[in-house]
Amino acid sequence: MKYFMLLWLCINDPFTSLENTCIEEIMPETFDTLQECAFVAEQTYNMMKADRLYLTTFCSKKDLTAI
């Protein structure tokens, strides 16, 4: 089992089209523990926080043999 970090990033800008307001990314790095994933998620949030920018991360545990 590995943990994957999913990221949603949205910008609150009246001049950005609705379909370009948010993006969703599955980050390429995998993690052995939830704690490792959560630590990197917090670092990512702290690095990217800015006015009108909204970031949410989610760590998901997946069985790689079933994917």
C-alpha positions as CSV (number, residue, x, y, z in Angstrom):
1,M,0.0,0.0,0.0
2,K,1.2,3.5,-0.8
3,Y,-0.2,7.0,-0.2
4,F,-0.9,9.4,-2.9
5,M,-1.4,13.2,-2.6
6,L,-4.2,14.8,-4.6
7,L,-4.2,18.5,-4.9
8,W,-7.0,21.0,-5.8
9,L,-6.0,24.5,-6.5
10,C,-8.5,27.3,-7.1
11,I,-8.1,31.0,-7.8
12,N,-10.7,33.6,-6.9
13,D,-10.4,36.0,-9.9
14,P,-13.4,37.5,-11.7
15,F,-11.5,37.6,-15.0
16,T,-10.6,33.8,-15.0
17,S,-13.2,31.7,-16.8
18,L,-15.2,29.3,-14.6
19,E,-13.7,26.2,-16.3
20,N,-10.2,27.5,-15.5
21,T,-10.9,28.5,-11.9
22,C,-9.7,25.2,-10.3
23,I,-7.3,22.4,-11.2
24,E,-6.9,18.9,-9.8
25,E,-3.6,17.1,-9.8
26,I,-2.5,13.7,-8.6
27,M,1.0,14.4,-7.4
28,P,3.7,12.0,-8.8
29,E,5.4,11.3,-5.5
30,T,4.2,8.3,-3.4
31,F,4.5,7.9,0.4
32,D,4.9,5.0,2.7
33,T,2.9,6.5,5.6
34,L,0.0,8.9,6.0
35,Q,2.3,11.1,8.2
36,E,4.8,11.5,5.3
37,C,2.0,12.5,2.9
38,A,0.5,14.9,5.4
39,F,3.8,16.6,6.1
40,V,4.5,17.2,2.4
41,A,0.9,18.4,2.0
42,E,1.4,21.0,4.7
43,Q,4.7,22.1,3.2
44,T,3.0,22.5,-0.2
45,Y,0.2,24.5,1.4
46,N,2.7,26.8,3.2
47,M,4.8,27.3,0.0
48,M,1.8,28.1,-2.2
49,K,-0.5,30.2,0.0
50,A,-1.4,33.6,-1.4
51,D,-4.3,36.0,-1.6
52,R,-7.2,34.7,-3.7
53,L,-5.5,31.3,-4.0
54,Y,-7.2,28.3,-2.4
55,L,-5.5,25.0,-2.0
56,T,-6.8,21.7,-0.6
57,T,-4.8,18.4,-0.4
58,F,-6.0,14.9,0.3
59,C,-3.9,11.8,1.0
60,S,-5.3,8.6,-0.3
61,K,-4.1,5.1,0.4
62,K,-4.1,2.7,-2.6
63,D,-3.1,-0.9,-3.2
64,L,-0.7,-0.7,-6.1
65,T,-1.3,-4.3,-7.1
66,A,-5.0,-3.6,-7.7
67,I,-4.3,-0.5,-9.9
